[in-house]
């Protein structure tokens, strides 16, 4: 992701093309990330008002906090790029190098993206186990256990990537061409070997594994729900049939089992179904929005020339910006899912909005 900012300085593009590309990418990023800040703030405030009723509510709250942070850092990256554009167009230079600040924000997005992947995988696995084997796992994922897992993902990703920040910084440097001295980006020669190892874990293994895990859990949940429905329906009909035979000659005043009784026995509770729908849609959204990132990773593994300052650098830049925009969309799109499929969330938010209108 840091390459996304650096990409704008490569000379394969004319100055006009460079500025247009920066403007389009920056405007889209700013709009999407600003929307993500707005929606995630609403989600967090609503979930906090609801209280940590169960483990899944805790998971949704913490995931929204990370999504909010991701959107805020993305928006900050867009702002730094705007200052970079202004410098390029006007020829006037700011006291601090916008490019260096942008690289910092871009690097912050990498561990945040890994945290989102790990948290989404955990939520998908937890709900999948509860659906596939409710007798064993229904009460396993408590608030404490969920909190421990979600926090550990944040600590792990941050601890792994912090070594990259050790080898970079903003230091006073003199630019002889521009004839000015200001804080500018400094990168140690030891940074690239360290980043190569860290990125293998954070930016390759975790996204690929998470994508595979989430897809598998979606398939298992769908299969388990279908099998569970047919099993309960068959059991209900099997119990219902002897009763109908015994009660066929019973007085008309005695209630007789009907198909509605069987259907009722086969129905999952509304709360469980709401949680399943939320997890399924959040997982599906994650899978779809991370397809560009998976394609980007696989292309880099297959094609050695797929990198900056190489033959396929234009393709690299295009795919890098595309996957970044889709990751922003993923972090900004959770509100409609919670509003549609979480009745408690919807009612509480409605009450808060009514109180604000009346005040």
Residue, then its C-alpha position, 0 to 999 in steps of 0.5 A: x500500500x505504501x507503493x500506492x503513494x510512491x507510484x505517483x512519482x514514476x516517470x512512465x506517466x506524463x505530468x498531466x497523466x500523473x496529476x489526473x490519476x492522482x486527482x481521480x484516485x484521491x477524490x474516490x478515496x476521500x469520498x469512500x473513506x469519509x463515508x466509512x468514518x461517518x457510518x462506522x461512527x454511527x455503528x460504534x455508538x449504537x453498539x456501545x448503547x446496546x451494551x456487550x450482550x453477547x460475544x457476537x456483539x462484542x466482535x461486531x463492535x471491535x471490528x467496527x472500531x478497526x474499520x473506523x481506524x482504517x477509514x480514518x487513516x485512508x482519509x488522512x492518506x487522501x489529504x496528504x495526497x491533496x497537499x502533494x498535488x497542490x505542491x506539484x501544481x503550484x510549485x510552493x512547498x509546505x513546511x513538511x513533505x506531504x509524500x513522507x507523511x503519505x508513506x507513513x499513512x499508507x504503511x499504517x494501512x497494511x497491519x490494519x488490513x491484516x487485523x480486518x482479515x483476522x477478525x473477519x475470519x474469526x467471526x466467520x469460523x465462530x458462527x460456522x461452528x455454531x451452525x454446524x455443531x450447535x451442541x458443542x459450540x453454541x455457548x463457547x464463544x463468550x464475550x471474554x473469549x471473543x474479546x481475547x481473540x479480537x485484541x490478540x489479532x490487533x497486538x499480533x499484527x501491530x507487533x509484527x509490522x512495527x519493525x518496519x517503522x523502526x527503519x523509517x522516519x521524518x528527518x530534516x533534509x536539504x533538497x538542493x534542487x528545490x533549495x529548501x530544508x524541511x522534514x522529509x522521509x528517511x528510509x534505512x537500507x535495512x528496511x527493505x529486507x525487513x519489510x520483505x519478511x514482514x510483508x510475506x506474513x502480513x500482506x500475503x499469507x494472512x490475506x490468502x488464508x483469510x480469503x480461503x477460510x471465509x469462503x469455506x465457512x460460507x459454504x459450510x454454513x449454507x450446507x449445514x443450514x440446508x441439512x438442518x432444515x431438511x432434518x428437522x422437517x423430516x423429524x417433525x413430519x415423522x412425529x406428526x404422522x402417527x399423531x394424525x392417525x391416532x387423532x383422526x377419530x378424536x372429537x372435533x374440539x381437540x387440536x390436531x397437528x398441522x403443517x404449521x406445527x412442523x414448520x414451527x419446529x423447523x424454524x431457527x430462532x429469529x435472533x440466531x437467524x439475524x446473526x447468521x445473516x449478518x455474518x454471512x453478508x459481512x463475510x460475502x462482502x469481505x470476499x468480494x471486496x478482497x478479490x482485487x487484493x488476491x489477484x494483486x498478490x497472485x500476480x506478484x507471485x507469478x510475474x517477477x516483472x510485476x512491480x514498481x520500476x519494472x516492465x509491468x509497473x503500470x499494471x501494478x499501479x492500476x491493480x494497487x489502486x483498485x484493490x485499495x479502493x475496494x478495501x475502503x469499500x469493505x470497511x465503509x459498508x457494514x452499516x446497511x447490513x447491521x441496520x437491515x438484519x439487526x432488529x435491536x440495532x435498528x430500533x435503538x438507532x431509530x429511538x436515538x434519531x427520534x430523540x435528536x429530532x425532538x430535542 
